Amino acid sequence: LSSLSGLTHESHKKDVEQVYLRCSEGSIEWMYPTGALIVNLRPNTSPASYKHLTVCIKPFKDSAGANIYLEKTGELKLLVRDGDRSPSKVYCFGYDQGGLFIEATPQQDISRKITGFQYELMNKGVASDLHRGSAPCRPCSDTEVLLAVCTSDFVIRGSIQDVTNEAEEQETVIHVGVNKLYRQKSKVFQLTGESGNWRGQIKTLLECGVKPGDGDFLFTGRMHFGEARLGCAPRFKDFQRMYKEAKDKGLNPCEIGPD
């Protein structure tokens, strides 16, 4: 978390301050914004890999007091207008498209304003999977499922306990009961209650029309701004079939032990 305050240079309202961020994910919080910030993302990777990176930002729900621009060689492109209220909206751009220029807007009382957002840097392929609208809705091929098992941030065998739709955010929350946890990048799925059952939530697009269903599924997906996002999710019996067929042919990209 990088936290800055405009009150420390109140008398220099035209100042432009440079900020350098080395982490691949984190957040910026600019309290009482005045002047402008240039946010330089400098991940600890080879500069040769920069062209393969996508940057995504997710403004805080109550972020206010500044416009956020994409800046390259002096040209500004508005990303987020001060006052925009789009719940959970994520803005993505290629790392080589420019950096972030955050300009405070004129305020009667800057002490009431805080501008902030989360950011993530990721491989362009991962980013396109997360943000291609039809991807979560389209059934995965056998090859895609087997690859997802190897590369996803989480892989679980579980059942759908409930489904809730968030119309304002155009998202569906799948409440999952976990029967077997193969992998998770962060602790989204946890033991709950006295019964000691593992549970967690996975989000996907509302347009995918997910409904509660019987039986077990293999849920895979990515972590995105602290939330589990659905990737491939075949019925578990179908996954067992495709896994066995690939294993018999020596074509499994990795082993997981699906029994």
C-alpha positions as a Markdown table, in Angstrom:
| # | Residue | x | y | z |
|---|---|---|---|---|
| 1 | Leu | 0.0 | 0.0 | 0.0 |
| 2 | Ser | 1.4 | 3.4 | -1.0 |
| 3 | Ser | -0.2 | 6.2 | 0.9 |
| 4 | Leu | 0.3 | 9.9 | 0.1 |
| 5 | Ser | -1.1 | 13.2 | 1.3 |
| 6 | Gly | -1.7 | 16.5 | -0.6 |
| 7 | Leu | -1.7 | 18.5 | 2.6 |
| 8 | Thr | 2.1 | 18.2 | 2.9 |
| 9 | His | 2.4 | 20.5 | -0.1 |
| 10 | Glu | -0.7 | 22.5 | 0.1 |
| 11 | Ser | 1.1 | 25.7 | -1.1 |
| 12 | His | 2.2 | 23.9 | -4.3 |
| 13 | Lys | -1.0 | 23.0 | -5.9 |
| 14 | Lys | 0.6 | 22.7 | -9.3 |
| 15 | Asp | 3.3 | 20.3 | -8.2 |
| 16 | Val | 3.7 | 17.0 | -10.0 |
| 17 | Glu | 5.0 | 14.2 | -7.8 |
| 18 | Gln | 6.6 | 11.0 | -9.1 |
| 19 | Val | 5.8 | 7.6 | -7.4 |
| 20 | Tyr | 7.6 | 4.4 | -8.2 |
| 21 | Leu | 6.0 | 1.0 | -7.4 |
| 22 | Arg | 8.0 | -2.2 | -7.6 |
| 23 | Cys | 5.4 | -4.7 | -6.6 |
| 24 | Ser | 3.3 | -6.7 | -9.1 |
| 25 | Glu | 0.1 | -5.9 | -7.1 |
| 26 | Gly | -0.9 | -3.4 | -4.5 |
| 27 | Ser | -2.8 | -0.2 | -4.0 |
| 28 | Ile | -2.4 | 3.6 | -4.0 |
| 29 | Glu | -4.2 | 5.9 | -1.6 |
| 30 | Trp | -3.9 | 9.6 | -2.2 |
| 31 | Met | -5.4 | 11.6 | 0.7 |
| 32 | Tyr | -6.4 | 15.2 | 0.2 |
| 33 | Pro | -5.2 | 15.3 | -3.5 |
| 34 | Thr | -3.6 | 18.5 | -4.8 |
| 35 | Gly | -1.5 | 18.9 | -7.9 |
| 36 | Ala | -0.8 | 15.6 | -9.8 |
| 37 | Leu | 0.9 | 12.3 | -9.4 |
| 38 | Ile | 2.8 | 10.3 | -12.0 |
| 39 | Val | 2.6 | 6.6 | -11.0 |
| 40 | Asn | 5.5 | 4.6 | -12.4 |
| 41 | Leu | 5.1 | 0.8 | -12.3 |
| 42 | Arg | 8.5 | -0.8 | -12.3 |
| 43 | Pro | 8.1 | -4.5 | -11.5 |
| 44 | Asn | 11.2 | -6.5 | -10.6 |
| 45 | Thr | 11.3 | -8.3 | -13.9 |
| 46 | Ser | 13.4 | -8.0 | -17.0 |
| 47 | Pro | 12.4 | -4.9 | -19.1 |
| 48 | Ala | 12.2 | -7.3 | -22.1 |
| 49 | Ser | 9.1 | -8.8 | -20.5 |
| 50 | Tyr | 7.3 | -5.5 | -20.1 |
| 51 | Lys | 5.7 | -5.8 | -23.5 |
| 52 | His | 4.0 | -9.0 | -22.3 |
| 53 | Leu | 2.4 | -7.3 | -19.3 |
| 54 | Thr | -1.1 | -5.9 | -18.8 |
| 55 | Val | -1.9 | -3.4 | -16.0 |
| 56 | Cys | -5.4 | -3.4 | -14.4 |
| 57 | Ile | -6.7 | -0.9 | -11.9 |
| 58 | Lys | -9.8 | -1.1 | -9.7 |
| 59 | Pro | -10.8 | 2.3 | -8.1 |
| 60 | Phe | -11.9 | 2.2 | -4.5 |
| 61 | Lys | -15.7 | 2.4 | -4.1 |
| 62 | Asp | -15.5 | 5.9 | -2.5 |
| 63 | Ser | -12.5 | 7.2 | -4.5 |
| 64 | Ala | -12.9 | 10.9 | -5.3 |
| 65 | Gly | -10.9 | 14.1 | -5.9 |
| 66 | Ala | -9.0 | 13.3 | -9.0 |
| 67 | Asn | -9.1 | 12.2 | -12.6 |
| 68 | Ile | -7.0 | 9.2 | -13.6 |
| 69 | Tyr | -5.3 | 9.3 | -17.1 |
| 70 | Leu | -3.2 | 7.0 | -19.2 |
| 71 | Glu | -0.2 | 9.1 | -20.2 |
| 72 | Lys | 2.4 | 8.4 | -22.9 |
| 73 | Thr | 4.9 | 10.9 | -24.3 |
| 74 | Gly | 2.8 | 13.8 | -23.0 |
| 75 | Glu | -0.6 | 12.7 | -24.4 |
| 76 | Leu | -3.4 | 12.0 | -21.9 |
| 77 | Lys | -6.2 | 9.6 | -22.3 |
| 78 | Leu | -8.9 | 9.7 | -19.6 |
| 79 | Leu | -9.4 | 6.4 | -17.8 |
| 80 | Val | -11.5 | 7.2 | -14.7 |
| 81 | Arg | -13.3 | 10.5 | -14.3 |
| 82 | Asp | -13.6 | 12.0 | -10.9 |
| 83 | Gly | -17.0 | 11.0 | -9.5 |
| 84 | Asp | -17.6 | 7.9 | -11.7 |
| 85 | Arg | -19.4 | 5.3 | -9.7 |
| 86 | Ser | -19.1 | 2.0 | -11.5 |
| 87 | Pro | -19.1 | -0.8 | -8.8 |
| 88 | Ser | -16.2 | -3.2 | -9.3 |
| 89 | Lys | -15.3 | -1.8 | -12.7 |
| 90 | Val | -11.7 | -2.7 | -13.7 |
| 91 | Tyr | -9.7 | -0.7 | -16.2 |
| 92 | Cys | -6.9 | -2.5 | -18.1 |
| 93 | Phe | -4.2 | -1.5 | -20.6 |
| 94 | Gly | -1.0 | -2.8 | -21.9 |
| 95 | Tyr | 2.1 | -1.9 | -19.9 |
| 96 | Asp | 3.7 | -0.4 | -23.1 |
| 97 | Gln | 0.6 | 1.9 | -23.7 |
| 98 | Gly | 1.8 | 4.3 | -21.0 |
| 99 | Gly | 1.8 | 5.2 | -17.3 |
| 100 | Leu | -0.7 | 6.6 | -14.9 |
| 101 | Phe | -1.2 | 10.3 | -14.5 |
| 102 | Ile | -3.5 | 11.3 | -11.6 |
| 103 | Glu | -4.6 | 14.9 | -11.5 |
| 104 | Ala | -6.5 | 16.4 | -8.6 |
| 105 | Thr | -9.7 | 18.3 | -9.5 |
| 106 | Pro | -10.5 | 21.7 | -8.0 |
| 107 | Gln | -12.2 | 21.2 | -4.6 |
| 108 | Gln | -13.7 | 23.5 | -2.0 |
| 109 | Asp | -12.6 | 21.2 | 0.8 |
| 110 | Ile | -9.8 | 18.7 | -0.2 |
| 111 | Ser | -9.8 | 17.2 | 3.3 |
| 112 | Arg | -12.9 | 15.3 | 2.5 |
| 113 | Lys | -11.4 | 13.6 | -0.6 |
| 114 | Ile | -9.4 | 10.4 | -1.0 |
| 115 | Thr | -8.4 | 9.1 | -4.4 |
| 116 | Gly | -7.4 | 5.4 | -4.4 |
| 117 | Phe | -7.3 | 2.2 | -6.4 |
| 118 | Gln | -5.9 | -1.3 | -6.4 |
| 119 | Tyr | -3.6 | -2.3 | -9.2 |
| 120 | Glu | -2.3 | -5.6 | -10.7 |
| 121 | Leu | 0.2 | -6.5 | -13.3 |
| 122 | Met | -0.2 | -9.8 | -15.1 |
| 123 | Asn | 0.7 | -11.6 | -18.2 |
| 124 | Lys | -1.4 | -10.5 | -21.2 |
| 125 | Gly | -2.8 | -14.0 | -21.8 |
| 126 | Val | -4.1 | -14.2 | -18.2 |
| 127 | Ala | -5.6 | -10.7 | -18.5 |
| 128 | Ser | -7.4 | -11.6 | -21.7 |
| 129 | Asp | -8.8 | -14.7 | -20.1 |
| 130 | Leu | -10.1 | -12.7 | -17.2 |
| 131 | His | -11.7 | -9.9 | -19.2 |
| 132 | Arg | -12.9 | -11.6 | -22.4 |
| 133 | Gly | -16.6 | -11.5 | -21.8 |
| 134 | Ser | -17.5 | -14.8 | -23.3 |
| 135 | Ala | -14.6 | -16.8 | -21.8 |
| 136 | Pro | -16.2 | -17.8 | -18.5 |
| 137 | Cys | -19.5 | -18.8 | -20.3 |
| 138 | Arg | -18.0 | -21.0 | -23.0 |
| 139 | Pro | -17.4 | -24.7 | -22.1 |
| 140 | Cys | -13.7 | -25.5 | -22.1 |
| 141 | Ser | -12.2 | -28.1 | -24.3 |
| 142 | Asp | -10.5 | -31.2 | -22.8 |
| 143 | Thr | -7.1 | -29.6 | -23.5 |
| 144 | Glu | -8.1 | -26.3 | -21.9 |
| 145 | Val | -9.4 | -28.1 | -18.8 |
| 146 | Leu | -6.2 | -30.1 | -18.4 |
| 147 | Leu | -4.0 | -27.0 | -18.9 |
| 148 | Ala | -6.2 | -25.1 | -16.4 |
| 149 | Val | -5.5 | -27.7 | -13.8 |
| 150 | Cys | -1.8 | -27.0 | -14.1 |
| 151 | Thr | -1.8 | -23.3 | -14.3 |
| 152 | Ser | -4.9 | -22.0 | -12.3 |
| 153 | Asp | -4.6 | -20.1 | -9.0 |
| 154 | Phe | -7.1 | -22.5 | -7.5 |
| 155 | Val | -8.3 | -26.0 | -8.3 |
| 156 | Ile | -11.0 | -27.7 | -6.2 |
| 157 | Arg | -13.5 | -30.5 | -6.4 |
| 158 | Gly | -16.8 | -29.2 | -5.0 |
| 159 | Ser | -20.5 | -28.7 | -5.3 |
| 160 | Ile | -22.7 | -25.6 | -5.8 |
| 161 | Gln | -24.4 | -24.8 | -2.5 |
| 162 | Asp | -26.1 | -21.7 | -3.6 |
| 163 | Val | -26.0 | -19.0 | -6.3 |
| 164 | Thr | -26.6 | -15.3 | -5.7 |
| 165 | Asn | -26.8 | -12.6 | -8.5 |
| 166 | Glu | -25.5 | -9.1 | -8.0 |
| 167 | Ala | -27.4 | -7.2 | -10.7 |
| 168 | Glu | -25.7 | -3.8 | -10.0 |
| 169 | Glu | -22.2 | -5.4 | -10.5 |
| 170 | Gln | -23.4 | -7.7 | -13.3 |
| 171 | Glu | -21.9 | -10.6 | -11.5 |
| 172 | Thr | -22.9 | -14.0 | -10.1 |
| 173 | Val | -21.5 | -15.4 | -6.8 |
| 174 | Ile | -21.2 | -19.2 | -6.7 |
| 175 | His | -21.2 | -20.5 | -3.1 |
| 176 | Val | -19.1 | -23.7 | -3.2 |
| 177 | Gly | -18.8 | -26.6 | -0.8 |
| 178 | Val | -15.3 | -28.0 | -1.2 |
| 179 | Asn | -14.9 | -31.8 | -1.2 |
| 180 | Lys | -11.2 | -31.7 | -2.1 |
| 181 | Leu | -8.7 | -28.8 | -2.3 |
| 182 | Tyr | -6.0 | -29.4 | -4.8 |
| 183 | Arg | -4.5 | -25.9 | -4.9 |
| 184 | Gln | -5.3 | -22.3 | -3.9 |
| 185 | Lys | -3.1 | -19.3 | -4.2 |
| 186 | Ser | -4.7 | -17.4 | -1.3 |
| 187 | Lys | -7.1 | -18.5 | 1.4 |
| 188 | Val | -10.4 | -18.0 | -0.4 |
| 189 | Phe | -11.6 | -21.5 | 0.6 |
| 190 | Gln | -11.6 | -22.0 | 4.3 |
| 191 | Leu | -12.8 | -24.3 | 7.0 |
| 192 | Thr | -16.1 | -23.0 | 8.4 |
| 193 | Gly | -18.4 | -23.9 | 11.3 |
| 194 | Glu | -18.2 | -26.8 | 13.8 |
| 195 | Ser | -18.7 | -29.4 | 11.0 |
| 196 | Gly | -15.3 | -28.6 | 9.6 |
| 197 | Asn | -16.5 | -28.2 | 6.0 |
| 198 | Trp | -14.4 | -26.2 | 3.5 |
| 199 | Arg | -16.4 | -23.4 | 1.8 |
| 200 | Gly | -15.7 | -20.4 | -0.5 |
| 201 | Gln | -17.1 | -18.1 | -3.1 |
| 202 | Ile | -16.3 | -17.9 | -6.8 |
| 203 | Lys | -17.4 | -15.0 | -9.0 |
| 204 | Thr | -18.3 | -15.0 | -12.7 |
| 205 | Leu | -20.3 | -12.9 | -15.1 |
| 206 | Leu | -24.1 | -12.6 | -14.6 |
| 207 | Glu | -24.6 | -13.2 | -18.3 |
| 208 | Cys | -23.3 | -16.7 | -17.9 |
| 209 | Gly | -26.5 | -17.7 | -16.2 |
| 210 | Val | -25.1 | -20.0 | -13.6 |
| 211 | Lys | -27.7 | -22.0 | -11.8 |
| 212 | Pro | -27.5 | -24.3 | -8.7 |
| 213 | Gly | -26.9 | -27.9 | -9.9 |
| 214 | Asp | -26.5 | -31.3 | -8.3 |
| 215 | Gly | -23.2 | -33.3 | -8.4 |
| 216 | Asp | -19.5 | -32.4 | -8.2 |
| 217 | Phe | -17.6 | -30.1 | -10.4 |
| 218 | Leu | -13.9 | -29.3 | -10.9 |
| 219 | Phe | -13.6 | -25.6 | -10.3 |
| 220 | Thr | -10.6 | -23.8 | -11.6 |
| 221 | Gly | -9.8 | -20.1 | -12.0 |
| 222 | Arg | -7.7 | -17.1 | -11.2 |
| 223 | Met | -7.4 | -14.7 | -8.3 |
| 224 | His | -8.2 | -11.1 | -9.3 |
| 225 | Phe | -8.2 | -8.2 | -6.9 |
| 226 | Gly | -8.5 | -10.7 | -4.0 |
| 227 | Glu | -11.5 | -12.5 | -5.5 |
| 228 | Ala | -11.7 | -16.0 | -7.1 |
| 229 | Arg | -12.8 | -15.7 | -10.7 |
| 230 | Leu | -14.2 | -18.8 | -12.5 |
| 231 | Gly | -12.3 | -20.4 | -15.3 |
| 232 | Cys | -13.0 | -23.9 | -16.5 |
| 233 | Ala | -15.5 | -25.8 | -14.5 |
| 234 | Pro | -16.4 | -29.3 | -16.0 |
| 235 | Arg | -18.5 | -31.8 | -14.1 |
| 236 | Phe | -16.1 | -33.9 | -12.1 |
| 237 | Lys | -16.9 | -37.2 | -13.8 |
| 238 | Asp | -16.1 | -35.5 | -17.2 |
| 239 | Phe | -12.8 | -34.3 | -15.8 |
| 240 | Gln | -12.0 | -37.8 | -14.6 |
| 241 | Arg | -12.7 | -39.2 | -18.1 |
| 242 | Met | -10.5 | -36.6 | -19.9 |
| 243 | Tyr | -7.7 | -36.9 | -17.3 |
| 244 | Lys | -7.6 | -40.7 | -17.7 |
| 245 | Glu | -7.7 | -40.6 | -21.5 |
| 246 | Ala | -4.8 | -38.1 | -21.5 |
| 247 | Lys | -2.8 | -40.1 | -18.9 |
| 248 | Asp | -3.2 | -43.3 | -20.9 |
| 249 | Lys | -1.8 | -41.5 | -24.0 |
| 250 | Gly | 1.0 | -39.8 | -22.0 |
| 251 | Leu | -0.4 | -36.4 | -22.8 |
| 252 | Asn | -1.1 | -35.0 | -19.4 |
| 253 | Pro | 0.6 | -31.6 | -18.9 |
| 254 | Cys | 0.8 | -32.3 | -15.1 |
| 255 | Glu | -0.4 | -34.8 | -12.5 |
| 256 | Ile | -3.1 | -34.0 | -10.0 |
| 257 | Gly | -4.5 | -37.4 | -8.8 |
| 258 | Pro | -8.2 | -36.8 | -9.5 |
| 259 | Asp | -9.6 | -39.8 | -7.5 |
